[in-house]
Amino acid sequence: MSTDATADTPVAVTEVAAEQALDLLSGEGLDTDVAGLRLFVQQGGCAGLSYGLRFDDEPEPDDRVVDVHGLRVFVDPASMDYVEGAELDFERGLQAEGFHVENPNVVSECG
């Protein structure tokens, strides 16, 4: 698992996650040079906050745009306070597959 992160990159993305997201973006007919994956934090979940992911055609004016492994990741300023230092990965397993956010800043999680 290889991530592409530097001091200027607040969110790391594994190569597997980037490839999977780029494939999905292309499948939706979105231009991967402009469109990207939005990572955000929303109210909900047993710890009070949960992560959300969705595709956006383009970033909002105040978004932080992170380019990792050819994938553009958009993070709004409020969410950046929670996800800075996190890593986005894509996991394949016997019970499920999907994107997973590993965040070293999280103090406690549910089950």
MOCORDA-V932642 format. One record per backbone hydrogen bond with DSSP energy under -1.0 kcal/mol. CO is the residue of the C=O (numbers start at 0). NH is the residue of the N-H. E is the energy in kcal/mol with one decimal. If there is no record, write none. Layout:
CO | NH | E
CO | NH | E
//
This chain:
1 | 14 | -1.6
5 | 8 | -1.5
9 | 84 | -4.0
11 | 87 | -2.8
13 | 17 | -2.4
14 | 18 | -2.8
15 | 19 | -2.3
16 | 20 | -2.6
17 | 21 | -2.8
18 | 22 | -2.2
19 | 23 | -2.2
20 | 24 | -2.9
21 | 25 | -2.5
22 | 26 | -2.2
23 | 27 | -1.4
24 | 29 | -2.2
25 | 28 | -1.6
30 | 33 | -1.8
30 | 34 | -3.2
35 | 55 | -2.5
36 | 73 | -2.3
37 | 53 | -1.5
39 | 51 | -2.9
41 | 49 | -2.5
44 | 47 | -1.3
47 | 43 | -1.7
49 | 41 | -2.8
51 | 39 | -2.4
53 | 37 | -3.8
55 | 35 | -2.3
59 | 62 | -1.7
63 | 74 | -2.1
65 | 72 | -3.0
67 | 70 | -2.4
70 | 67 | -2.7
71 | 36 | -2.7
72 | 65 | -2.8
73 | 38 | -2.4
74 | 63 | -3.1
75 | 79 | -2.0
78 | 81 | -1.5
78 | 82 | -2.1
79 | 83 | -1.7
82 | 85 | -2.6
85 | 11 | -2.7
86 | 101 | -3.1
87 | 13 | -2.5
88 | 99 | -3.0
90 | 97 | -2.2
95 | 92 | -1.2
97 | 90 | -2.9
99 | 88 | -2.9
101 | 86 | -2.6
102 | 105 | -1.3
//
